[in-house]
């Protein structure tokens, strides 16, 4: 029934000849997902964004996705990958962490109030279930590579800035006990750092350079307490273009502006031409820089989020003049 609804909506987009769709991988059966996406693109004749094209394991499985996307495009279907072109390290405490929910045992153990989660995470039987059904840790790399950044517990201070694998060697504990003992001792407030999978440089370059891949996965604010992937435009210009010279600057501008505007169906955005709004970014290329992460208490009801600001842009201060208007498909 859900497929039927999606196909009906895709048909409406085709009749109107506007709009686009985005598909976030919803099942572990990517073959079925791909068939579904191809059908949506065929019915609508509109762009479909596949989210996400990323390196998520210690094997180059992204190449299979890229081969499929290339084949689809060669068959005339407008399907594009949303490429993870930012490294997006995670900062988290077990007060909020939920990105290991691919494991039913981890998902159940991290639900509830702080008191309820503490009780579950201390439970030997629940920990054993975590060992039997471990997380794939696709969002953050292996648990063994997670780093303890900060704890208020004097007995665990000696382990700050060490990876869990190193803490295991020092304590004789396994990964589950090592990370959860530290987290529980600190009332779930211990701060951890998790890097994405570190793979061959050519894998990263394949994502950055892929012709049918949209640059960057900002995550749209979905995980505001964990990472700051919205920095991807600045990181793209500084890391991939300026420092590594993987992409020419002119092409980078096209990838960061005209290409996504095209996929979204905007005909007067993303490029400079007569009659188009003058949306221009002015920056100091040599001194462009992504600044360190920080916490900003600027959400409703006093909530906080992690942000990363940039240095090197001009005219990037808010004027207080709210003259914007809603953008719609086309002009």
KAQUIWO-V484284 format. One record per backbone hydrogen bond with DSSP energy under -1.0 kcal/mol. NH is the residue of the N-H (numbers start at 0). CO is the residue of the C=O. E is the energy in kcal/mol with one decimal. If there is no record, write none. Layout:
NH	CO	E
NH	CO	E
This chain:
4	0	-2.3
5	1	-2.3
6	2	-2.5
7	3	-2.2
8	4	-2.2
9	5	-2.3
10	6	-2.0
11	7	-1.5
12	8	-2.0
13	9	-2.0
14	10	-2.2
15	11	-2.3
16	12	-1.8
17	12	-1.3
20	46	-2.1
22	48	-3.6
24	50	-2.1
29	27	-1.3
32	28	-1.9
33	29	-2.7
34	30	-2.0
35	31	-2.2
36	32	-2.6
37	33	-2.6
38	34	-2.1
39	35	-2.2
40	36	-2.5
41	37	-2.4
42	38	-2.6
43	39	-2.5
44	40	-2.1
47	77	-2.5
48	20	-2.9
49	79	-3.7
50	22	-3.1
52	81	-2.6
60	58	-2.3
62	59	-1.6
64	60	-1.1
65	61	-2.4
66	62	-2.4
67	63	-2.0
68	64	-2.7
69	65	-2.5
70	66	-2.1
71	67	-2.7
72	68	-2.4
73	69	-2.2
74	70	-1.0
75	72	-1.8
76	71	-2.0
78	76	-1.6
79	47	-2.7
80	211	-2.6
81	49	-3.2
82	213	-2.5
83	52	-2.4
84	82	-1.4
89	193	-3.4
90	225	-3.0
91	191	-2.3
95	92	-1.2
96	92	-1.9
102	99	-1.5
106	102	-2.8
107	103	-2.4
108	104	-1.9
109	105	-1.4
110	107	-1.2
116	112	-2.8
117	113	-2.6
118	114	-2.1
119	115	-2.1
120	116	-3.2
121	117	-1.3
126	122	-2.3
127	123	-1.9
128	124	-1.8
129	125	-1.8
130	126	-1.7
131	127	-2.1
132	128	-2.3
139	136	-1.2
140	136	-2.1
144	141	-1.4
145	142	-1.8
146	192	-3.5
147	161	-2.2
148	190	-2.6
149	190	-1.7
155	152	-1.5
158	155	-2.0
159	156	-1.8
160	147	-4.3
161	158	-1.7
163	145	-2.4
164	143	-2.4
166	162	-2.1
167	163	-2.5
168	164	-1.5
169	165	-1.8
170	166	-2.1
171	167	-2.5
177	173	-2.6
178	174	-2.3
179	175	-2.2
180	176	-2.4
181	177	-1.3
182	178	-2.1
183	179	-2.9
184	180	-2.0
185	181	-1.2
186	183	-1.7
187	182	-3.2
188	185	-1.6
190	149	-2.6
191	91	-3.1
192	146	-2.9
193	89	-2.6
202	199	-1.1
203	199	-1.2
204	200	-2.3
205	201	-2.0
206	202	-1.5
207	203	-2.4
208	204	-2.6
212	209	-1.6
213	80	-3.6
221	218	-2.3
225	222	-1.9
226	222	-1.7
230	227	-1.4
231	228	-1.7
234	230	-2.3
235	231	-2.8
236	232	-1.9
237	233	-2.5
238	234	-2.8
240	235	-1.6
241	236	-2.1
242	237	-2.0
243	238	-1.9
245	239	-3.0
251	247	-2.4
252	248	-2.1
253	249	-1.7
254	250	-2.8
255	251	-2.2
256	252	-1.1
258	253	-2.9
260	256	-1.8
261	257	-2.5
262	258	-2.3
263	259	-1.9
265	260	-2.5
266	329	-1.3
275	272	-2.0
278	276	-2.0
279	277	-1.1
283	311	-3.4
288	310	-2.4
290	308	-3.0
293	306	-2.4
295	304	-2.8
297	295	-1.3
298	302	-1.9
301	298	-1.2
302	299	-1.5
304	295	-1.8
305	223	-3.1
306	293	-2.9
310	288	-2.8
313	281	-3.0
322	320	-1.5
329	264	-1.3
